[in-house]
Each structure stands twice: as structure tokens, then as C-alpha cells.
Amino acid sequence: MRAAILDTTIYIGHWERGLYEEALAPVRKAYIIRHSAVVLSELRRGARTRDAQRLVDALYRLARIRWEPTADDWWEAGQVIRKVGDAQRWDKNKRRDFQNDALIALTARRHGAIVVTANRADFELLSAEVGVSILQAPWDGRQKA
């Protein structure tokens, strides 16, 4: 069975706005969900309330397998960010923000996993650049390979 990484946008949309409940059910059946150390860090950084902190802490404890970027992923991310950032004429702040998405995508690609995301714009660029598969929310039956 193929693996999937849920991007931070999916967790936030699900937890804060109740989105994706029905759509996540078939994803959980079709894929083994793996946790990105980058996503977990983003969630922890943004958990400002005690309830949010408890939720993220619980997810971290449940995420016994955590995929993290390798040194090679970091190295390639620098090149990807420079190339995409130059083509898009991004400033240094956008490039810095894009770094985590690049690391998530490269980690997923290394494991042959799909990224499930609501961040269509950035992950479409990453799909084209590094060949990672993405499943965009809300789901409409389309998948970028």
C-alpha cells in the first residue's frame, strides 16, 4: 500500500474549520499515513492555545514513524527554491516560507509517497519541479502525478 503525508494545511483545515472529514476517509483507506517531521514542527510552532498544544502533542505521540528530510533533501531544496523562486520572482520571505514545502515534497518523493495538501499553488510548482505526487483538497477526483 502506498504512503501519504498530510500537509500542515490539511491538519489546520480539519482541526480549525472541520474541513475534509468525508474526504479523508478514503485517503486513510487507500494510503498508509506517514508523518513528516517538518509538518509536525509547523503544527507545534502554530499551536498557540493550550487545546491546540495538546492536540499537536497527541499527534506527535501517535506518529511513531516520523519521516524527516535528509542532508541530500536539504541540499536539493536549496536548488529547487532558488530555481522556482527566481522563475516566480519571489522575495526572500516567500523563499523562506517555501522551504518547508520543498522539504516535505522531497521527503515524500524519496519514500514514494503522495502529499495531501490544500496548498495548491506551492505544491503544483513542486510537483512540476521534483516530480512528487500530490492530492489536492478539496478532492475532485484529480491527482497530479
N, C-alpha and C positions, 0 to 999 in steps of 0.2 A: 504494500500500500504506500502511496506517495505521501510525502510530508508537506505541511503548510506552516508558514509563520504568519500569525496575525499581527498586522502593523498596529502601532500605537493608536492610529485614527479609529480602528475598529473597536478597541477596548474603550476608548473615550466615548465614542458614539453610543456604544452599548450601555456602558455604565451611567453616563450622564444624561442621555436622552432616550434610552430604551430602544435604540435602533438595532436592526439586524437580527433580532431573536429568531424569526422564522427562517431567515436566510442562512444563519449559522448552523442550523440543524443538519442540513445536507452536507455542509462543509465538514462538520465533525464526523459524519458517516463516511465521507469519501476520502478524507485525509487524516493522517496522524498529525495532531497539532504539536508543534515544537515551539519552544520559547526562545526568542532572541534576547541575549543579554543587553543589547542596545535598546530594545523595546522596553524591557524591564526597568532599565535605568531612566529612560524617558518618563515612564509612568511614575516612578518614585520621585523624580525631580518635580513633577507637576502635582503630586498628591499634597494638597495644601490643608485639607481638613483631616481631623482625626479619623473619620469614617473612610475617607479616601486612602489614608495611610494604612489602615487595617486591611482594606481590600487589596491593595498592592502587596502588602506583606504576605497576605494569604496566598495570592497568586505566586509570589516568589517561592514560598514553601512548597506549593503544589508542583511547581515547574522543576521537577527533579533533573530533567535533561535541559540544559541551557546551552544554546549554540552561541558562540562568540566569534568575532572576527579574528582572523589570524594576522600575523605580520604582513603576509602577502596581500590579504584583503585590504589592510590599511594602505599599503603601497599602491595597489591598483586604484583604490578610492581617490587618492590624490590626483592621479592622472585623469580619472573619469570626471572629477569635479572641475578640474582645470579645463578640460575639453568641452564639457557641457556648459560650464559657466561662461567660457569665452563665447561659445556659439549663441548663448542666450543673453549675453551682455549683463550678467549678474554682478552685483556688488559683493563685497567681501562678506556681508552679513547673510545674504542668501546662500552663498557658497558654504558658509559655516553651517547653516541650517540643513543644507542638502547632504552634508557629510554623513549624518546618521542614516538617512535613507539609502545612501550608497553602500554603507556598511551592512545594513540589513539585506539589501539586494545581493551583494556579493556573498554574504554568508549563506543565503538561501540557494543561490546558484551553485555554490560549492557542494551543498548537500543534495542537489537535485530537487529542491523544494519550490513550492509556489508561494508567492507573497499575496496575502489577502489584505486589501487596502481600500480606504476611501480617499486616499491622496492620489487621485488620477493623474494629475499633471506631472508630478515628480516621478512617479513610478512608470508612467509611459515613456518618459525620457530614459529612465534606467533600463527598461525592458529593451528599448531600441539599442542602447549603448552596450549593455553587458549580456543581453540575452536571457535575463531572468524571466520566468513566467509569472504573470500577475493575474489575480482575480479581483476585479474592481467592484466595489459596493456603490450603489445598490446593484444587486445581481440582476442581470437581464439575459443570462444565458451566454454572454460573450466572455471569452477568455483570451488574453494575449499570450501567445507562446513565444 
